[in-house]
Amino acid sequence: MQVRSYTQSGRAFAEACRVIPGGVNSPVRAFRSVGGKPVFVSRAKGSRLWDIDGNEYIDCIGSWGPMVLGHAPELVNEAIRAAAEQGVSYGLPTRQETRMAELLCAAYPCAEQVRMVNSGTEATMSAIRAARGFTGRDKILKFEGCYHGHSDCLLVQAGSGALTFGVPTSPGVPADVVKNTLVARYNDLASVEALAAANPGQIACIILEPIAGNMGLVPGQAGFLRGLRELCTREGILLIFDEVISGFRAAFGGAAQLYGIQPDMVCFGKIIGAGLPVGAYAGRREIMQCVSPAGPVYQAGTLAGNPLAMAAGYALLTHLRDHPEVYDQLNARGTQLADGLREILARRSIPASVAQAGSLLTLFFTPDLPGHFEQVMTCDTDAFARWHKAMLDAGVLLAPSQFEAIFLSAAHTAADIDFMLDAADTALAKTAFPR
Ligand SMILES: *Cc1c(COP(=O)(O)O)cnc(C)c1O
């Protein structure tokens, strides 16, 4: 195996650290949780990515989800080029926004109307505002380990008592701002029932990732999701699925289609912009009619519905709609990788586990598959860091954290997966246990 040099990336990182906090524009990119330094990218195509030292990788980050067809697919590039020729932003409506909204609504039954925004953070923040406006209630409920972007009221963790409200996870978020955010345990319906009983008629919405992808991959259990649906209907609480990761990836209609459960509202991001900055929130007509200017709940965006982003997203989503076989391919690759990893773990008696949902996977360095955040926290993150570095050196770029998923794309071939499994076998033999 050739020895890789990361000299140029090291230099670029030092330069960046002088003018950008931590050298990056989003924290996970700094590779801190694996004790490393980021690789700086020069380009990417299909399943491959090249850094500025010329190292080639099989990329399993895929921009954290959008690259469901791999990097720089020609149909998306063409759509972006054609849109750019017509002007990149007007601040006035275009028909393309309506086509995009129609497409999202057709894909997702509870989505009768949709509002485009610029990020997943904006989507969840705005959906929650609409839910509060619609119900006239202030409290919201989220789950420990689910991530919905970085808006103030969502940067919380569970308080000390089971029935207390959350506490901020970041300086700069006043305790006052999160006092209306309740935090429950994922896949634990009883924890939600208890909070609902303690706050009768006060909870506007329950927001969750139906397939959690931000504490590593932790799929929601069908009974748990069904229980939430029933509880919400009974209590007049709006159920919001944050499908920023799972939407158009788990299935064309997201986790809602996969599980056969419709929420009242949904948030999209990542994939729907095909790599351009986009988010969207949608829901039943009577809820969305509360949003300004149709209704009194204010929400706006200068660049929302941006022509380039709409063109890129529309090109990608229509392709996915018209080629359902892409999902078979994504699922097959995910299964190939998950089965292969499990075989290696069993053969080498390594106490780790593999979670898979279609093209999303996580290798958890804990023997039993986690079902919620506390269990995820039992993982051996030092082992993960060694595994990550060994895979990087072998030419496989994994998300630099135990608490992120592997994102496969339709551009990953069976041969790519075989290469990854070979690399994984060596990496796990060398690095997993014990030191
Ligand atoms: C990434 C993510 C967000 C936030 O999206 P941004 O575009 O980064 O603001 C929200 N929810 C989920 C589930 C995500 O994975």
The ligand as an SDF file (V2000), in Angstrom:
LIG
                    3D

 15 15  0  0  0  0  0  0  0  0999 V2000
  -28.2710   18.1840    8.6320 C   0  0  0  0  0  0  0  0  0  0  0  0
  -29.5500   18.0990    9.3650 C   0  0  0  0  0  0  0  0  0  0  0  0
  -30.2760   19.2470    9.7130 C   0  0  0  0  0  0  0  0  0  0  0  0
  -29.7410   20.6180    9.5170 C   0  0  0  0  0  0  0  0  0  0  0  0
  -29.5720   20.9370    8.1760 O   0  0  0  0  0  0  0  0  0  0  0  0
  -28.5590   22.1150    7.7670 P   0  0  0  0  0  0  0  0  0  0  0  0
  -28.7590   22.2490    6.3000 O   0  0  0  0  0  0  0  0  0  0  0  0
  -27.1970   21.6420    8.1650 O   0  0  0  0  0  0  0  0  0  0  0  0
  -28.9570   23.3230    8.5110 O   0  0  0  0  0  0  0  0  0  0  0  0
  -31.5260   19.0830   10.2780 C   0  0  0  0  0  0  0  0  0  0  0  0
  -32.0340   17.8600   10.5100 N   0  0  0  0  0  0  0  0  0  0  0  0
  -31.3510   16.7420   10.2050 C   0  0  0  0  0  0  0  0  0  0  0  0
  -31.9720   15.4230   10.4670 C   0  0  0  0  0  0  0  0  0  0  0  0
  -30.0860   16.8200    9.6450 C   0  0  0  0  0  0  0  0  0  0  0  0
  -29.3990   15.7050    9.3940 O   0  0  0  0  0  0  0  0  0  0  0  0
  1  2  1  0
  2  3  1  0
  2 14  2  0
  3  4  1  0
  3 10  2  0
  4  5  1  0
  5  6  1  0
  6  7  2  0
  6  8  1  0
  6  9  1  0
 10 11  1  0
 11 12  2  0
 12 13  1  0
 12 14  1  0
 14 15  1  0
M  END
$$$$
